[in-house]
Amino acid sequence: MKERFVHVTGGRVYYKKTSTGNKTPLIVLHGGPGGTHMPMLALEALGDERPVIFYDQLGSGRSDRPHDPCFGNWKDLRKSLGRYGRRSI
């Protein structure tokens, strides 16, 4: 298991990679600020096939909580995930 933070506009985003399979990674996003990925932990079972990455969006879990109420839009999420490609996660 690997736990890290990536820097994005508005703060640091926490992620946890729980497996190392060779197929396309599965990035697990929980719903809305304040949500959790706890109900989705069963997806770790796919780890023998593919990396499973749990991602806490800004304002949730272990990620930073910016003061700006406009943080965490889909454009920022897409940009941050694109910047940290499969090889670097």
C-alpha positions in Angstrom: 0.0 0.0 0.0 1.2 3.5 -0.9 -0.2 6.7 0.6 0.7 10.1 -0.8 -0.4 13.6 -1.5 -0.4 15.4 -4.9 -0.4 19.2 -5.1 -3.3 20.7 -7.1 -4.9 24.1 -7.3 -6.2 24.8 -3.9 -4.1 22.4 -1.8 -3.0 18.9 -1.4 -5.0 15.8 -2.4 -4.6 12.5 -0.6 -4.6 9.2 -2.4 -4.0 5.6 -1.4 -2.9 2.9 -3.9 -3.7 -0.5 -2.5 -2.6 -2.9 -5.1 -0.3 -3.5 -8.1 -2.0 -5.5 -10.8 -1.1 -4.9 -14.5 -4.4 -3.9 -16.0 -5.8 -0.4 -16.3 -5.9 1.3 -12.9 -9.2 1.9 -11.1 -9.4 5.4 -9.5 -12.2 5.4 -6.9 -13.9 8.8 -6.3 -16.4 9.2 -3.5 -19.4 11.5 -3.8 -19.3 15.1 -2.7 -17.3 17.0 -0.2 -17.5 15.4 3.2 -18.1 12.0 1.6 -16.0 8.9 2.2 -14.8 5.9 0.2 -15.3 3.5 3.1 -18.3 1.8 1.4 -16.1 1.2 -1.7 -13.3 -0.6 0.1 -14.5 -3.9 -1.3 -13.1 -2.7 -4.6 -9.6 -3.5 -3.2 -10.4 -7.1 -4.2 -9.7 -6.1 -7.8 -6.1 -5.5 -6.8 -4.9 -8.8 -8.1 -5.8 -7.5 -11.6 -5.1 -3.8 -11.4 -4.0 -0.9 -9.2 -6.9 0.4 -7.1 -6.5 4.1 -6.1 -8.7 5.8 -3.6 -8.7 9.5 -4.0 -10.0 12.1 -1.5 -11.1 15.2 -3.2 -10.3 18.6 -1.8 -12.4 19.2 1.3 -12.8 15.5 2.2 -11.0 12.8 4.1 -7.2 13.5 4.5 -7.1 16.1 1.7 -6.7 19.8 2.4 -9.7 22.0 3.1 -9.3 25.2 1.1 -11.0 28.4 2.3 -12.1 29.3 -1.2 -15.7 28.0 -1.7 -15.1 27.5 -5.4 -12.6 24.7 -5.0 -12.9 21.2 -6.2 -14.7 21.6 -9.6 -14.5 18.9 -12.3 -12.1 20.9 -14.4 -9.6 20.9 -11.5 -10.1 17.2 -10.9 -9.6 16.3 -14.6 -6.4 18.5 -14.7 -4.9 17.0 -11.5 -5.6 13.4 -12.6 -4.2 14.1 -16.1 -1.0 15.6 -14.6 -0.3 12.6 -12.5 -0.5 9.8 -15.1 -0.6 6.1 -14.6 3.2 5.8 -14.3 3.6 8.3 -11.5 0.8 7.1 -9.3 
